[in-house]
Amino acid sequence: MSKMDRNVVNAHSVKALRTIGCDEFEYGLLPVLRHIMLGLSEGDPRGWARGQDIAVERWGEAIGLPVAHLLNRVALALFDSRDGGPEMIDPLCIETREYMTDDEMQIMSMLHHMRRDKASGARSAVAFVTRGRMDPGLIRAGLGFAHRFPAGVKPASRKLGKPKLSIVA
């Protein structure tokens, strides 16, 4: 039985994200994160590009590019905090797309709680994903994502502070 097959046997339905109260924005993060993680685990830069493309398709460039960039930081911190990184389901496999590993569930829980400033839930999710360590790099990356995309604020409606151009004569 391959590592991927074992993940599916022990996997949860993606619908389980409802049990922790994930919103639609958070549901959209999982495929982006999976592609980024696949690229990192296999040393394939196309994984990052696919994740970025999915984020841009879902939220447009103004939101999608920062989402992919900040999720990449979270993914890199996850790989740094654990040998081999977390167990993820292959995003290219249609048959397993609707399932999640325990690691994926806890990563999503971590982001969910951080976006809502719920320290205790975030702490336990970080401890699970890092196998007991409170990794400062992962916490910093997760909080950076949460700060940029807090819950309760629609990403598309958030003022980004774009520079204003004017003609000076």
N, C-alpha and C positions, 0 to 999 in steps of 0.2 A: 504494500500500500504506500503510495507516494505521500510526501509531506502535504501536498494540496488535498489529496483524498482524505487524509486524517483530519485536516481542517474542516472539511465539509461534514464529516461524521460528527464532529464536536461543535458544529456551528449553530448559531442562532439565526432566525429569520431576520432580515433587515427591518421588518415591522416591529421587532423588539425595541427599536429606538424610541417607539412611542412610550414604552414603560418608563423611560427616563425623562420623557417630555421634550424630545427633540423637535425643533421647528423645521419648516420646509428648507430654510437656508442650510441647516445642519445636515439634513438628508442629502442635499446636493454636494456636501463636502466629501462624502465617502468615496465616490468614484474618482474624484480628483486626487484624493490622498492615496488611493490604491495605485493609480498610474504612477504617481511620483515615487511611491515605495517600490513598485516593481522596477522602475528605472534605476533606483539606487541599489536594490538587491542584485540586479543582474548587470549593473554597470552600463546600462543602455540609456543614453541621453534622450532617446525617443520617448521614454516613459514620462520624463518631465514635460516634453513638448505635448504629448497626448493629454496629460493632466491640465496643462495650461490651455490647450484648445477647448477642452470640456468646460473649464471655468469661464472662458470667454464666451462660448456658445450659450451658457446658462445665464450669465450675469452681465455680459458685455465687457468691453475692454477696461472701462474705468473701474469696475469692481472685480472682474474675473482675474485680471493680471495681479493685483495685490493679494487676492485670495490664494492664487497658485504660489506666489512668492512666499507668503507667510506660512502656508502649509508646507512648503519645501523646507523652511527653517525648522518647523516642528518635526518633519520626517528626518532631517539630518540629526537633530537632537535625539530622536528616538534611536537611531542607529548608533550614535555615540554612547548612549546610556546602556545599551545592551548588545552583547555579541550577536551578530547576525540579524539584529533588528527584530521587530515584532512579526508574528505570523499574520499574513494577510492573504486574502483570497485573490486569485488572479482576475484582474478586471476584464481580461479579454475572453474569459470562459463564460459563455452565455448560460450554461447549466448551473453555475454556482453563484451567479451575480446577485441573487436574492438572499444570500446567506452572509453571515458575518462570523469571524472568529472571536474568541474571548478577547484577544488583544484589540481587535477593531472596535468591539463594543466598549472597552475601557478607554480607548483613545477618544472615541466620540463622546463618552461620558465626561472625560476630562475637559474637552473643549466646551461641551454643553455647560458644565458647572463654572468654568472660568468665565464664559461669556455672561453669566448671571451673577458673578462675584460670590459664588458659594464655595468657600475655601474647604470645608470639610469633605464635600463630595469630590472636589478636584484633587485633594490630597490623597484620598483612598484610590482614585483612578490612576494617579501618577505612581503610587506605590505598587499597584498591580502591574502596570505596564513596565516598570523598571525593575520588577522583582524585589521590591522592598527598599529601594533607594529613593531619596528625595533629590533627584538630579536637578541642580540649579539651571543647567542649560535648557533642559526640557521645560521646566517651569517658566523660565524667561521667554522661551519661544511661544509657549501656549498663552501666556499672559499678553505677549505682544500681539498675537492674533486676536485675542479677546478684546484688547483695547481698541484695535482698529475696527472690529466687527462685533460690538456689544449686542446682546439680545435686546429685543424691544425696539430696535432702530432698524428700519428697512435699509439694507445697504444701498439701494438705488436712490433713496431719498435723503441720504445723509450728505450734508454739506462737506465738500472735500477741501475747501479753501483754494480753489483754482486761482491762478494769477489772472488778473484782469488787465487786458490790453487797452491802451488808450492812445490816441494821437496827440502828440505834443507839438505845438507849432512854435 
